[in-house]
Amino acid sequence: MSSNENEGKLAESRLEEEIQRRREKLNELRKAGLDPFGGRYPVSASAAAIREKCDEISGEVVRVAGRLMAFRGHGKATFADLRDRSGKIQIHARLDVLGPDSYKKFTDLLDIGDIIGVEGTVFRTRMGEPTVEVREWTMLCKALRPLPEKWHGLTDVDLRYRQRYLDLIVNPEVRDTFIKRTKIVGFIRRFLDERGFLEVETPVLQTIAGGTTARPFVTHHNALDIDVYLRIALELHLKRLLVGGLERVYEIGRNFRNEGIDTRHNPEFTMLEAYQAYADYNDIMKLTEDMVAGCADEVLGTTKITYQGKSVDLTPPWKKIRVWEAIEMWTGIRPQDLRDDADAREVAKKLNLKMDKAVTKGNVINKILDEKVEPNLIEPVFLMDHPVEISPLAKRMTDDPSLTYRFEAFVAGNELANAFSELNDPDDQRQRFVEQARAKALGDEEAHPFDEDFLVALEHGMPPAGGLGIGIDRLTMLLTDSASIRDVILFPMMRPKG
């Protein structure tokens, strides 16, 4: 048996012993007439409020509840750390205040990880630490399993993602990340509501997975006896609402794509999509930079941030660069070098592109952008005017029909937003769907499906509009300096153990 196996078995044995010890304390609590899993406990102050207002409320009685994170015994007095959602507060239990019986139960029957309620007076210790002097304590939940051995710093990434509750307990910065995520979503809602947008909900289960190019998850609806898909985008149903006269709409919702997992991709993720009638992609650029900068200012108090060591200023206006200008700048490839699929094969070979899809003009352009251009886009920038081959839902440019009124926003080398002047010509849209169907026939599983119902909607007339998609997870990564999308999703997709 290897040393690692020995260590594993020893750790399991210690864990079993610790669980048994805690269960014995559970029984002792019950024998003492204490409910180990107590009920309602009205709280009058948070840990953060007590710390912040310590001198102001010194001598006042407060009620605070939370999880015990440390014990420091000193004979007839014990200090402990209690942590609630807002942070940590020190509590002080004394024999002469609690009395022998209550103090013995406090020191003998409580463990790190237990959840208790405390009523007591606020004071500051001689060392200057805000503290609550315990007059009464209440058992609220006995923890039957211990926190990780190194509870003060859970670092096992796999364990952190699989057991996020432990991550939240022992790593305060993780809790702060998800509090910021909530604030980000709240700001976006207020920002759009104030500009006359209406928040709506659209179907998650769809008979056609459209709105972007991606491989969907498929499931079966038993009552209707049909296959349906988890949505890959919010777009096409929101555009139907523009047809219906809801001129400014948005949705913050979950999308699902049956694709790989890496630091920027999770099979389920959260998107904001917003559509504004009688606008174009220039209006949406302004909306995007104002929203992102305003969000940073509200959540972080500044528009100047650092992401993974890169300093970035989100203050508008952001830079603009056209797609072909960027491709030529970083590869030397010009439009005339990439006119069709035959050219695409030559360019892919010249640039040593490792293609994981059919070597078509559109796929090669996407690969060049992904590998050669986007990593260089550090300062906030709008990458504009994408070729029509990679933009099946965007309006063609009037002066150059080979391009579309589309932009992607990049910050610190990562895509943050995708937007366009929406295609509202049903005949052009039909032809784009036909071309996508051709790509699917060539083996591109992510090509956009043909959606006749959407075409019928367009034939009833959709006003000119600008549309925007922003990845909430990507935005949260940016504003919390998180390297992986798994760090900003509470329960990321994981391969089952074993």
N, C-alpha and C positions, 0 to 999 in steps of 0.2 A: 504494500500500500504506500502511495506517495505521501510526501509531507503535506501537500495541499489537501489530500483526502483526509489525512489525520486531523488537520486543522479544522476541516469542515465538520467532521464528526464531533470534535470537541466543542465547536461552536454550537452545534445542534443540541448537544447534551447540556451545555450551560443554559441555552435558551429554555429547554424543557424544565430545568431546575428553577429558573427564574419565574416561569409561568406558574409552576406549582406553588412557589413561595407566595406569589401574588394571590392565587386562589385561596390559599390558607388565610391570608389577610382579608379576603372577601368574606369568608365565613366568620372571621372574628368581628368584622363590621356588623354583620347581621346579628350575631350573638349579642353585640353591644346595643342593639336596637337602632342602628343607623342603616338607612337605605343606601346601598352602594351605587345605585343608579337613580339619584334623586330627581325631583321635578322642578317646577317653576322657581326661579330665583331672580326677582327684580333687581337689576343693577342700576346704581345711581351715578357711576362715574367709570370712565375707561382708564386704562393704564396711562395712556398718553396725556389725558386731561389732568390726571393726578400729578404727573411729573411736571407738566407745564405750569400748573397753578398751585404748586406745592406750598409756597410761602403765603399765597393769598388764602388758601383754604386750610392752613395748618390748624390743627385742633378740631376740625370738623369731622363728623362721622360719615364715612362713605361705605358703599357696598360695591364690591368689584368681584368678577368671576373670571376664571381662566384656567390654564393648564400649568401645573407645577413643572418647572424646568430645572430647578437646582435646590439643594438643601445645604445649609451650612450651620451645623449644630454647635452650640457653645454652652453645654451643661444645662442650665435652667432657662436658656433662651435659644431660639432657633431662627435664623434668617432663611428665607426661601424666595425664589423668583417665580412670579406668576405672570404668564403671558396670555394676553387676549389679542383680538384682531388688531388693536392699535399699537401693540408693543409690549414692553415688559415693565413690571413694577415690583419693587422689593416689598415683601411682607415680613413682619417680625412677630413671632409667637413667643410669649413669656409664660413661665409656670405660674408666677404670682398674679397674672392677669386672667389666664384661662382657667386656672385651678388644676389640681393634680390629674383628675380624670380626663378632662378634655385635652390637656397638654400631652398626656401619655398617648392618647389615641392619635393625636396630631403627629407625634414623632415616631410612633411604632407602626401605625396602620396605613400611613400615606407613602406613596412612591412617586418618583419622577414620572410624569406622564399622566397622573391623576388630575381630574378636573374638580375644582372646589370653588365654593363661594366664600368670600371673606367680608365681614363687617368690622370696621375699626376706625381709629382716628389717624389722621394724616400728620406726619411730622418729618423733619429732616434730621438724619443722623449726624453725628459729629464729623463724619467723613463727607457730609454734604449730600448724601443720597436720599432722594424722596422715598418715603416708606409709609406703609400702613401698619399701625399697631393692631394686631388681631385681638378683637374682643370676643367674637364668635366666628366659627367656621362651619361650613355645611358641605357634606359630601355630595357631589353632583354626578360623578362618574368614575368608577374604579377602572383603571387601565389594566387589563389582564395580560397584555404583552408590553414588553419594554420598548422604548425608543431605540433606534440603532445605537450600537455601542458607542460610536463617536457621534452622539446626538447633537453635539455642538457644531457639527459640520458634515452633513451627509453628502458624500462626494461621488458615490457609485452612480454613474449616469443612468445605467439601466434600471437600477432600483428606484432612482428619483422619478423616472417617467412611469414605471409600472405602479408604484405606490406613491402617487403624487401627494396624498394626504400626509405622508411622512416628510416629504420635501417641504410642504407648506409649514409643517410644525417646526422643523429644525433649521430652516434656511429663511430668515426674515426677508432677504432680498428677493426671493422667489415670490413671496406673498406680495411684496411691493410691485413686482412686475404685473401681476394679475389685477391688482387694484388700479394700476395705471391703464391697463387694457380696458377696464370698465369705464374709466374716465375718458379714454379716447373715443369709445363708441358713443358715450353720452354727449360728448362735444359735437361729433359728426351729426347726430340727430338734431341737436339744437341749431347747428349751423345751417342745415338744409331746411328745417322747419321754418326758421326765420326768413328764408328766401322763397317761401311759398311752395316748397315741395311737400308732397303727400306721401307718407310712409304706407306701403302696401305689402301684401303677402301673395306670393304666387306658388304654384304647385311644386312640390318636391318630387313626386312621382309623375313621370311624363311618358307619353307613348313614343315621343321622338326626343332624343337627347341632343338639343341644338343650342345655338348661341355662341359657340366657340368650336375649336377643333380639339377634341380630346376623346379618349376611350372611356365609355361610361360603365357603371355597374348595372347589371341587369338582374331583375327579379321577376316573379310571376304572380299575377293577381288571380287568385283562384275563382272568385265569383264571376269575373268577366272572362276568365280563361284566356288571358293575353299576357304577353311579356311586357313589362314596363321598365323604365330606367330611372335611376336616381339622377336628378338634374346635374348637369355639368356647368351650367351658367344660368343667370337670371334674365338674360337679355330679351329673348323673343316674346315672353309673356308681358314684360314691361312695355315693349313696343306696341303690343296689342292694346295696352291701356292708352297709349298716345293716340291710336286710331279712335279709341272710344271717347276721346275728349279730355282725359285727365292729363293736362299739359305739362305738369311737373311731378314726376313720381320717383320714388327710390325704395330700395329694399336692402336691408342688411340680413343676409341669410347664408345658410350652409350650402356649399356645393360639394360634389363628390366626383372624383376622377380616378379611374382604375389604372393608375400609373405608378411609377417608381417612388420610393421614399428617399429623400436626402435632406440636407440642411435647409432647403428652401421649399420642399414639397411634402405635403401630408395628404393621404387619400381624401380626407374631408377637411375643409377649410372654410373660412368665412369671408364673404365678399360684400362690398358695397357696390351697388349699381344704381346710377341716377340718370334720368333722361329729362331733357328740357326742350320743349317744343319751341320752334322759331329761333333756335340758337345754332351755332356751329362749333367746330372744334376749337376756334379761338376763344369763344366764350367759356368753353369747358377748361381750357388751359388756365384761364384766370380763376375759375372756380376751384380748380385743383390746387394751385399754388397758394391761394388764400386759405383754403381749408387745411392743408397740411401745415403751413406756417402758423396759422391760428391755433391748431391743435397742439403743436409743440409748445407754443407760448403759454397756453393754458395748463397743460399737463406738467411741463418741465420749467416753465417760467422764463424760457429763452428760445430763440430760433437758431442759436448757434450750438450745435451738438457735436459729439464725437461718436462715430460708429466704428467699432473694431479698429481703433487707432487712427481712423481717418476723420479729420476735422471738416465739418460741413456746415454751411450757412443756408438755412432754408428760407431766408428773407426773399420775398418776391422783388423784382421779376426774375424768373429762372431763365437760363440760357436756352436757345433753340438751335437745333442742327438737323438738317435733312438727312434721311436715311442714306441716300447714295453719296452724299458728301462724307458721311461718317465711314461708309464702307471703303471709299477711295482713300480716305485719310489713313486708315489703319491696315489696308490690304493692298491698295493700288488698283483694285478691281473697279472698272467703270461700267455704266449701264450697257454700253456696246459690247463689253466682254461677256455679258450674261443675258443673252436675248432669249434663249430657249433651253430645252432640256439637254440638247447636245452640248451647248456651251457649259451648262451646269456640270456635266461630267468632267470636262476639262478643268474648270475652276476648282472643283472639289479635289481633283488630283493635284493641281498646282499648289493649293493651300494646305494639303495633307489633312483634309477634313475627314473625320471618322463618321460616316453617315450611318444612322440607325433607321433611316427611312428610305423610300425610293429616291434616287438621285434626280430630282426634278428641279426646275428653276426656283420654285417657291421654297422647297425644302432646303436647298443650298443657301438661299438668301437668309432664311431663318438660322441656319447653322453658322453662317458668317457673323450674323449679328450676335448670336449667343456666345460664340467663342472668341471672336476677334474684336468686336466693338464694345459690347456692354460692360466688360470688366474695366474699361477705361473711363466710364462715365461716372466720375466721383462726385463732382459738384452737381446740384440739382439741374437736370436738363430735360427738355422735351425733344425726343427723337421723332421727327416728323416725316409725313408724306411717304408712307409705306407703299411698296408695289402692290398692285391689285391681287396678284397671285397668293399673297399671304394675308389678305384682308377681305374675306368673303362677305362681310356685312357692312363695309364702309363705302361712302359715296365717292365716286370717281372725281378726280380733279378736272375742272373745266378746261384748263389749258394743256393738260397732259393726262389723257384717259388711262395711261398705263400705271398711274399712281392714284392714291386715295388720300382723302382728308382724314388722316389718322395720325395719332401720336401715342407714344409710350413715354411715361415719365420714369426717369432713373435717378436714384440717389445712392451714392457709395457703391456703385457697380451693380445694384440690384434693381430689378423692375418693381416699380411701386404702383403704377397705374397704366391702364390701356383705355383709349378713348377715340371716338371719331365723330365726324359729321355723318349721321346715320343715312344709310342707303334707303331711300323711300320710293325708288323707281321699281315697280314690281317686275317689269320685263327684264331689267338688268339683274335684279335679284334672282329671278328664275334661271337666267343663264349662268350666274355664279354657282347656283346649286347644281346645275348640270355638270359644270367643270369639277366641282367637288366630288360628285358621284363618280366621275371618271377616275379621279385620284383614288377613291376608295376601291374601285375595281382593280386598280394597279397594286393594291395591297396596303394603302395608307389607312389603317384602322381608325385614325383620328380625324379623317376628313369629315367635313360637315355633312350631315344627312340632308336629304331632300325633304322639305317641310311644306307640303301643299297648303295646309291650313293657314300657315303664316303668310304665304303668297296671296291667299284669298283675302286675308286681313289687309295686306298692303294695297290690294286692288280696290278696296273701299276708301283708300286715301289716308296716308299718314303724313302729318305736317313735317316740314323740314325740322330736324332736331339734332342736338348734340347729346352724346351719351358718354358715360364715364364708368369705369370699373376700377375699384381700388381694393387690393387685398388687405383686409383688416389685420391679418397675421403679419404680413410684411411690414405694414405701418407700425405695428406694435414692436416688432423686432427692431426697427429703426429707432424708435423713441425710447426703447429700454436697453439699447446696446446689447441685444441678444444675438448670439452667433447662429443659432439654429431655430427653425420654426417650432421644433418640439419644446423649446423653452418658453413659448408664448401660447401653447395650446395645453389646457389643463390635463387632458387625457389623450395624448397622441397615439396613433396606431402603433401597436407593437406585435411582433411575432409571439404567439403563445409559447410559454416555457415548455421545454421538452418536446 
